[in-house]
């Protein structure tokens, strides 16, 4: 809930007790009821209340809003070289930012495994003097565990059910691995000779994108399932604001967390994952306009696995099979397990054999694969060949095979070849070789991951989400004392957080909106071959802004964007107030969110014509001229006034322009996509995506 603002934290806490006392009836009861008291970024508290008490509390004049607690899920090193942040490069963002030296990154997640080599503080100076946080001790986590790398930890368990807490450490120690993975992706120092579970796959040097940055850990996600309480998340944000973090990385969701606006208002850039419910539209989460919402993409690394059939035919799948002792290079009998559910496996003998599993095409492979691995393992199978869409990014799920039982993913074409062979012989056999590492130009990349949640936002269709795409498929990073692959927008989020940390070092005076703009407007919409980036799904398609926002992140280009779209956080306040509940002025305002000075334009309800205003600020050379280049969305004409903007020394560094969008025909259609790019005479190309849907009548989804 929110209250009137006070400046003194002790006064705020007393005020919370007084407010709650008026509802509960006793001050002692009020003090016992309060779970968290928020007093740094804003005034509010979380408390255990009955429904009637919550209703009574909401009626008090000093109370802004009352909301029920919600629970969220935690949403991972080739990736940094893939992004151009080579550790030994003598120029570029990484070198200019001194590897993130002394930037403080707050990670709100499932905790940390402090003994990981990624968090060694050898060679670090003293903790930055501006740091005001603490090292909160607990089970298997004493004060000496914090160091000059992990400069602070806090944990929040008061709103988590006891049955979940029993399965975790009562401290910031990370039992799940998710928080350690994300933190090491952002700030991890160089660790040599690591690979996936030390099995040899993806072998090399693991490091974070800002390897000299410091990390502050806020554990809000608990248990093996990483259940995250909304009240705890809010408390973590509140503490992080006061502790002095520069960047907040939150690979959790979905949820439109109130406290993130207060962080941004204090100059803290907040980066969040977009969710893993793709490729279905309208699934993106964390969609408030002041945060950077991240989609997940692939990198140029793959793990081909040779499948040798008894007829000498050699086929290729994908796997994480690295322990050759399981099959010892021998051929094994191959049987057809159909969908490989418990019923189909019960009807055949799979003991000691390889099983070809071919689930229904209508069922999402990502949801089935874990259960199928369990089924074939329990049935005594020696190996698994799983037929799937070629675009599902399900490789990490094969971790359940522990690298010892060969579990191979193949597409339908390869699956048909295997099935065809099986139909030609009474005793089909197969041999599977260990996976190989393939890196480089032979791998089509980047592509938006199939699981990455897609726009448009159902809550705020006038705000384009996600904002940006970054590596999030099969990312190697620290988990416990080892290193493992993880995939998800949770892994993409820390990649952007690290780039933000580097940009903060190079441009300490930039606001969160300027940093976000620099990242979005310099993103790439083409892959390494100059072809349009593709989005994986069924079928694979050319990616659009609902898949990846402005495009795929280009860290070095973001250092010098030329122009940025800045926003004073005060402009977000009206938006925020309208999310708290109905107000007379909110209907028209929320319908025109496209007027916020965002580095994108999203108009979900174009009837005839609308004019959108934007302001750009010059962060490049004092003198410069930019020309507008428009790629109009299909069915829409776009005009820009003025179409040429000029900056001169001594004049204003900001220019306002108008973009008029006009529907070419009166139809009720779907979304179409375009862009507006400001080009100067040198190297700057400042591109924002444009998303438009034409309509005839409000509240009609389709008339076709």
ZAMARGU-4260 file (C-alpha; in steps of 0.2 Angstrom, whole numbers, plus 5000, padded with zeros to 4 digits):
<rodrens>
0) 5000/5000/5000 | 5005/5018/4998 | 5004/5033/5010 | 5008/5051/5011 | 5027/5055/5010
5) 5038/5058/5025 | 5057/5061/5024 | 5062/5053/5040 | 5062/5034/5039 | 5059/5032/5058
10) 5044/5043/5056 | 5038/5033/5041 | 5038/5017/5051 | 5029/5024/5066 | 5016/5031/5054
15) 5014/5014/5046 | 5010/5007/5064 | 4998/5021/5068 | 4988/5018/5051 | 4987/4999/5054
20) 4982/5001/5072 | 4967/5011/5067 | 4961/4995/5058 | 4967/4981/5069 | 4963/4989/5085
25) 4980/4987/5094 | 4997/4994/5091 | 5005/4977/5096 | 4994/4968/5084 | 4999/4981/5070
30) 5017/4978/5074 | 5015/4959/5073 | 5005/4961/5057 | 5018/4971/5047 | 5029/4960/5036
35) 5039/4974/5027 | 5040/4993/5029 | 5045/5003/5014 | 5053/5019/5018 | 5067/5024/5006
40) 5060/5025/4988 | 5042/5028/4994 | 5031/5026/5010 | 5021/5010/5012 | 5021/4993/5020
45) 5016/4974/5018 | 5005/4966/5031 | 4996/4950/5035 | 4977/4956/5035 | 4960/4948/5033
50) 4950/4953/5018 | 4939/4964/5029 | 4954/4973/5036 | 4961/4976/5019 | 4944/4984/5014
55) 4944/4995/5029 | 4962/5000/5026 | 4958/5005/5008 | 4945/5017/5014 | 4957/5028/5025
60) 4960/5045/5017 | 4979/5043/5019 | 4980/5027/5009 | 4984/5028/4991 | 4981/5009/4987
65) 4980/4992/4994 | 4985/4977/4984 | 4986/4958/4988 | 5003/4950/4988 | 5007/4940/4972
70) 5020/4927/4968 | 5032/4927/4953 | 5044/4915/4945 | 5063/4917/4942 | 5064/4919/4923
75) 5114/4914/4907 | 5153/4912/4888 | 5154/4915/4871 | 5140/4927/4872 | 5151/4942/4876
80) 5163/4939/4862 | 5147/4937/4851 | 5141/4954/4856 | 5158/4961/4852 | 5164/4964/4870
85) 5181/4956/4868 | 5191/4956/4884 | 5207/4960/4875 | 5200/4973/4863 | 5210/4989/4865
90) 5196/5000/4860 | 5177/4999/4862 | 5165/5000/4876 | 5173/4987/4887 | 5189/4996/4888
95) 5182/5013/4888 | 5171/5008/4904 | 5187/5001/4912 | 5177/4984/4913 | 5164/4991/4924
100) 5176/4996/4937 | 5166/5001/4954 | 5149/5001/4946 | 5137/4993/4958 | 5124/4981/4951
105) 5110/4975/4962 | 5103/4958/4957 | 5086/4954/4964 | 5085/4935/4962 | 5087/4918/4971
110) 5103/4923/4980 | 5121/4919/4977 | 5134/4905/4979 | 5148/4916/4985 | 5162/4903/4984
115) 5160/4902/4965 | 5176/4907/4957 | 5167/4920/4947 | 5166/4931/4962 | 5184/4931/4968
120) 5189/4948/4973 | 5208/4946/4970 | 5215/4963/4964 | 5200/4973/4969 | 5201/4990/4979
125) 5191/4995/4993 | 5172/4995/4992 | 5165/5011/4985 | 5163/5024/4999 | 5145/5028/4993
130) 5139/5010/4997 | 5127/5010/5012 | 5121/4992/5011 | 5125/4977/5023 | 5130/4959/5023
135) 5115/4950/5031 | 5121/4934/5038 | 5111/4918/5040 | 5112/4899/5037 | 5128/4894/5029
140) 5132/4913/5026 | 5143/4922/5038 | 5149/4940/5036 | 5166/4934/5030 | 5158/4927/5014
145) 5155/4945/5008 | 5170/4953/5000 | 5176/4967/4989 | 5166/4959/4974 | 5150/4954/4983
150) 5149/4970/4993 | 5132/4967/5001 | 5118/4954/5003 | 5100/4954/5010 | 5086/4941/5010
155) 5067/4943/5012 | 5058/4927/5018 | 5043/4935/5028 | 5030/4933/5014 | 5036/4916/5008
160) 5026/4900/5014 | 5035/4889/5027 | 5034/4874/5016 | 5045/4882/5003 | 5057/4890/5015
165) 5060/4872/5022 | 5068/4867/5006 | 5081/4882/5006 | 5094/4890/5016 | 5088/4903/5028
170) 5101/4916/5021 | 5106/4923/5004 | 5114/4907/4999 | 5107/4901/4982 | 5100/4884/4982
175) 5092/4886/4965 | 5107/4892/4955 | 5097/4905/4945 | 5103/4921/4955 | 5121/4915/4954
180) 5120/4912/4936 | 5113/4929/4932 | 5125/4938/4944 | 5140/4929/4936 | 5134/4934/4919
185) 5134/4952/4923 | 5149/4954/4935 | 5158/4938/4935 | 5177/4939/4934 | 5187/4928/4921
190) 5187/4910/4926 | 5198/4898/4915 | 5195/4881/4909 | 5176/4879/4913 | 5163/4870/4903
195) 5145/4864/4905 | 5146/4853/4921 | 5164/4851/4917 | 5160/4839/4904 | 5169/4848/4890
200) 5155/4856/4881 | 5157/4875/4878 | 5174/4874/4886 | 5184/4890/4888 | 5184/4906/4899
205) 5168/4911/4908 | 5166/4929/4912 | 5153/4943/4915 | 5150/4958/4903 | 5156/4970/4917
210) 5169/4959/4925 | 5176/4973/4937 | 5159/4979/4943 | 5153/4975/4961 | 5137/4966/4965
215) 5124/4968/4978 | 5112/4953/4980 | 5094/4953/4986 | 5087/4936/4988 | 5068/4936/4986
220) 5066/4919/4976 | 5065/4904/4987 | 5065/4885/4986 | 5070/4873/4971 | 5056/4882/4961
225) 5062/4899/4964 | 5046/4906/4971 | 5047/4925/4972 | 5035/4935/4984 | 5029/4952/4977
230) 5030/4960/4995 | 5049/4954/4996 | 5053/4961/4979 | 5046/4978/4984 | 5056/4978/5000
235) 5072/4973/4990 | 5069/4987/4978 | 5067/4999/4992 | 5083/4994/5001 | 5093/4994/4985
240) 5088/5012/4982 | 5095/5017/4999 | 5110/5005/4998 | 5117/5015/4983 | 5116/5003/4968
245) 5118/5010/4950 | 5109/4996/4941 | 5095/4984/4946 | 5094/4968/4937 | 5078/4958/4939
250) 5076/4942/4930 | 5059/4939/4938 | 5041/4941/4933 | 5029/4945/4926 | 5024/4959/4937
255) 5022/4978/4935 | 5032/4982/4951 | 5028/4999/4959 | 5045/5002/4966 | 5054/5001/4950
260) 5048/5019/4946 | 5055/5026/4962 | 5072/5017/4957 | 5072/5026/4940 | 5067/5042/4948
265) 5083/5041/4958 | 5094/5038/4942 | 5094/5019/4944 | 5092/5010/4927 | 5080/4994/4930
270) 5082/4980/4918 | 5069/4966/4918 | 5066/4950/4908 | 5051/4949/4897 | 5045/4931/4901
275) 5046/4914/4893 | 5029/4911/4886 | 5033/4913/4868 | 5030/4912/4854 | 5012/4916/4858
280) 5008/4935/4856 | 5002/4946/4870 | 5013/4936/4883 | 5027/4949/4887 | 5028/4954/4905
285) 5036/4968/4914 | 5029/4981/4902 | 5030/4998/4912 | 5038/5011/4901 | 5052/5016/4913
290) 5061/4999/4913 | 5071/4990/4900 | 5062/4974/4895 | 5072/4961/4887 | 5069/4947/4874
295) 5080/4932/4872 | 5091/4927/4857 | 5102/4914/4851 | 5121/4915/4849 | 5133/4908/4836
300) 5136/4891/4846 | 5128/4874/4843 | 5131/4856/4848 | 5129/4844/4834 | 5128/4826/4838
305) 5131/4812/4825 | 5118/4798/4824 | 5124/4783/4815 | 5110/4771/4809 | 5113/4752/4805
310) 5111/4755/4787 | 5127/4766/4787 | 5117/4782/4786 | 5124/4796/4796 | 5112/4810/4803
315) 5114/4825/4814 | 5104/4831/4829 | 5108/4842/4844 | 5112/4836/4862 | 5122/4839/4878
320) 5129/4822/4878 | 5147/4823/4884 | 5150/4806/4894 | 5154/4793/4881 | 5155/4779/4893
325) 5136/4777/4893 | 5136/4770/4876 | 5154/4766/4874 | 5153/4769/4855 | 5142/4753/4853
330) 5126/4751/4843 | 5110/4749/4852 | 5093/4742/4847 | 5081/4756/4842 | 5062/4755/4846
335) 5048/4767/4842 | 5040/4774/4857 | 5027/4784/4849 | 5022/4799/4861 | 5033/4791/4875
340) 5019/4794/4888 | 5018/4780/4901 | 5004/4771/4891 | 5014/4770/4875 | 5030/4765/4884
345) 5021/4751/4894 | 5016/4742/4878 | 5034/4739/4872 | 5051/4733/4880 | 5063/4748/4880
350) 5075/4741/4893 | 5093/4744/4887 | 5087/4751/4870 | 5086/4768/4862 | 5069/4775/4860
355) 5062/4786/4846 | 5049/4798/4854 | 5037/4807/4842 | 5024/4817/4852 | 5009/4825/4843
360) 5013/4840/4833 | 5000/4850/4842 | 5009/4848/4859 | 5023/4861/4863 | 5039/4851/4864
365) 5046/4862/4878 | 5032/4856/4890 | 5033/4838/4885 | 5052/4834/4885 | 5055/4834/4904
370) 5041/4822/4907 | 5047/4811/4892 | 5065/4810/4899 | 5058/4804/4916 | 5047/4791/4907
375) 5060/4783/4896 | 5073/4783/4911 | 5061/4775/4922 | 5057/4762/4909 | 5075/4757/4908
380) 5080/4765/4891 | 5098/4767/4886 | 5095/4783/4876 | 5082/4795/4868 | 5080/4802/4851
385) 5066/4816/4852 | 5057/4823/4837 | 5053/4841/4839 | 5050/4857/4829 | 5068/4863/4824
390) 5065/4880/4832 | 5061/4876/4851 | 5077/4880/4860 | 5074/4864/4871 | 5092/4859/4872
395) 5094/4864/4891 | 5080/4852/4896 | 5092/4838/4891 | 5101/4842/4907 | 5089/4830/4915
400) 5099/4816/4906 | 5115/4821/4915 | 5126/4820/4900 | 5127/4802/4902 | 5112/4794/4894
405) 5112/4800/4876 | 5097/4811/4873 | 5096/4819/4856 | 5084/4832/4848 | 5081/4830/4830
410) 5069/4839/4818 | 5054/4831/4809 | 5064/4828/4793 | 5078/4819/4802 | 5064/4810/4812
415) 5056/4804/4796 | 5073/4797/4790 | 5075/4787/4806 | 5058/4781/4806 | 5060/4776/4787
420) 5075/4766/4791 | 5066/4757/4806 | 5053/4751/4794 | 5066/4742/4783 | 5073/4730/4795
425) 5067/4719/4809 | 5081/4724/4821 | 5085/4743/4819 | 5101/4749/4828 | 5108/4766/4831
430) 5124/4773/4838 | 5126/4791/4845 | 5142/4800/4847 | 5146/4813/4860 | 5141/4831/4855
435) 5153/4843/4847 | 5156/4861/4849 | 5153/4872/4834 | 5155/4891/4835 | 5156/4905/4822
440) 5149/4910/4805 | 5142/4893/4801 | 5128/4895/4814 | 5113/4906/4809 | 5112/4919/4823
445) 5106/4929/4832 | 5088/4923/4831 | 5074/4927/4844 | 5071/4912/4855 | 5055/4902/4853
450) 5051/4903/4871 | 5054/4922/4872 | 5038/4931/4876 | 5030/4942/4863 | 5021/4958/4862
455) 5010/4968/4861 | 5007/4972/4879 | 4990/4968/4885 | 4990/4981/4899 | 4998/4995/4889
460) 4997/4993/4870 | 5003/5011/4868 | 5020/5006/4875 | 5030/4994/4864 | 5037/4979/4873
465) 5049/4971/4873 | 5062/4984/4871 | 5078/4975/4865 | 5084/4957/4863 | 5100/4950/4870
470) 5108/4932/4871 | 5098/4921/4882 | 5099/4903/4874 | 5111/4890/4881 | 5121/4903/4891
475) 5135/4896/4901 | 5138/4904/4918 | 5141/4899/4937 | 5129/4888/4946 | 5135/4883/4963
480) 5154/4878/4962 | 5151/4873/4944 | 5146/4881/4927 | 5130/4876/4918 | 5119/4881/4903
485) 5103/4890/4906 | 5091/4897/4894 | 5077/4911/4896 | 5074/4929/4896 | 5081/4928/4913
490) 5098/4925/4905 | 5095/4939/4892 | 5091/4952/4906 | 5109/4951/4914 | 5117/4954/4897
495) 5108/4970/4895 | 5111/4974/4914 | 5130/4972/4911 | 5130/4984/4895 | 5120/4997/4906
500) 5134/4995/4919 | 5147/4999/4906 | 5137/5013/4899 | 5135/5021/4916 | 5154/5021/4918
505) 5157/5030/4901 | 5142/5042/4903 | 5139/5044/4921 | 5128/5059/4918 | 5115/5050/4907
510) 5098/5046/4914 | 5090/5029/4913 | 5079/5035/4899 | 5095/5040/4889 | 5104/5024/4892
515) 5088/5014/4887 | 5087/5025/4871 | 5105/5022/4867 | 5103/5004/4868 | 5086/5003/4858
520) 5091/5015/4844 | 5108/5007/4840 | 5101/4989/4840 | 5103/4978/4824 | 5088/4971/4814
525) 5100/4961/4803 | 5110/4945/4808 | 5129/4942/4805 | 5125/4939/4786 | 5116/4955/4784
530) 5099/4946/4783 | 5084/4951/4793 | 5085/4943/4810 | 5073/4929/4812 | 5061/4924/4826
535) 5059/4906/4830 | 5042/4899/4831 | 5030/4888/4821 | 5034/4893/4808 | 5050/4903/4809
540) 5048/4921/4803 | 5056/4937/4801 | 5057/4946/4818 | 5046/4961/4821 | 5046/4974/4835
545) 5034/4962/4845 | 5048/4949/4845 | 5063/4960/4849 | 5058/4978/4851 | 5071/4989/4843
550) 5082/4974/4838 | 5097/4965/4844 | 5108/4974/4856 | 5125/4981/4849 | 5135/4987/4864
555) 5149/4996/4856 | 5136/5006/4845 | 5126/5011/4860 | 5142/5020/4867 | 5139/5034/4854
560) 5121/5034/4848 | 5121/5052/4842 | 5104/5057/4848 | 5094/5050/4863 | 5076/5051/4868
565) 5076/5057/4886 | 5061/5057/4898 | 5060/5066/4915 | 5054/5053/4927 | 5040/5065/4933
570) 5032/5062/4916 | 5030/5044/4922 | 5020/5048/4937 | 5004/5052/4929 | 5005/5035/4920
575) 5009/5027/4937 | 4995/5035/4946 | 4983/5029/4932 | 4988/5011/4935 | 4983/5012/4953
580) 4964/5013/4949 | 4951/5022/4938 | 4952/5041/4938 | 4942/5053/4927 | 4957/5059/4917
585) 4965/5042/4915 | 4955/5035/4901 | 4960/5048/4888 | 4978/5048/4895 | 4981/5029/4895
590) 4974/5029/4877 | 4988/5041/4872 | 5003/5033/4880 | 5012/5034/4863 | 5015/5052/4867
595) 5028/5047/4880 | 5045/5052/4873 | 5050/5033/4871 | 5062/5027/4858 | 5048/5018/4849
600) 5030/5023/4843 | 5016/5011/4846 | 4998/5016/4840 | 4986/5002/4844 | 4970/5012/4838
605) 4973/5022/4822 | 4956/5027/4815 | 4961/5041/4803 | 4976/5051/4808 | 4986/5054/4823
610) 5001/5065/4827 | 5014/5059/4839 | 5027/5071/4846 | 5045/5066/4850 | 5060/5076/4857
615) 5078/5071/4853 | 5094/5077/4862 | 5111/5078/4854 | 5124/5068/4863 | 5136/5068/4849
620) 5146/5082/4841 | 5141/5100/4844 | 5137/5103/4825 | 5127/5090/4815 | 5113/5088/4803
625) 5101/5073/4803 | 5089/5068/4790 | 5073/5058/4793 | 5072/5041/4784 | 5055/5033/4786
630) 5050/5015/4782 | 5031/5016/4784 | 5020/5002/4791 | 5010/4994/4777 | 4993/5003/4775
635) 4999/5019/4784 | 5007/5035/4777 | 5020/5043/4788 | 5026/5061/4788 | 5039/5069/4799
640) 5040/5088/4802 | 5053/5094/4802 | 5062/5080/4791 | 5079/5088/4794 | 5086/5094/4810
645) 5102/5103/4813 | 5112/5106/4829 | 5125/5120/4830 | 5137/5125/4843 | 5129/5136/4857
650) 5111/5132/4852 | 5099/5120/4861 | 5104/5102/4861 | 5086/5096/4860 | 5074/5097/4845
655) 5056/5092/4845 | 5048/5085/4829 | 5031/5078/4825 | 5026/5061/4816 | 5009/5060/4808
660) 5002/5043/4804 | 4988/5042/4792 | 4978/5026/4788 | 4977/5024/4769 | 4961/5014/4770
665) 4946/5011/4782 | 4949/4994/4788 | 4950/4985/4804 | 4967/4976/4803 | 4981/4968/4812
670) 4997/4977/4817 | 5010/4982/4804 | 5028/4988/4807 | 5039/5001/4801 | 5053/5013/4807
675) 5060/5030/4808 | 5078/5033/4807 | 5088/5049/4809 | 5104/5048/4799 | 5119/5061/4799
680) 5133/5063/4787 | 5145/5052/4798 | 5141/5036/4807 | 5125/5039/4817 | 5109/5029/4813
685) 5096/5033/4826 | 5082/5020/4823 | 5066/5018/4832 | 5052/5005/4828 | 5035/5010/4823
690) 5020/4999/4827 | 5002/5003/4821 | 4985/4995/4821 | 4971/5003/4811 | 4954/5001/4818
695) 4936/5006/4812 | 4927/5005/4829 | 4933/5004/4847 | 4933/4987/4856 | 4931/4977/4840
700) 4946/4964/4838 | 4943/4959/4821 | 4929/4961/4807 | 4936/4949/4794
</rodrens>
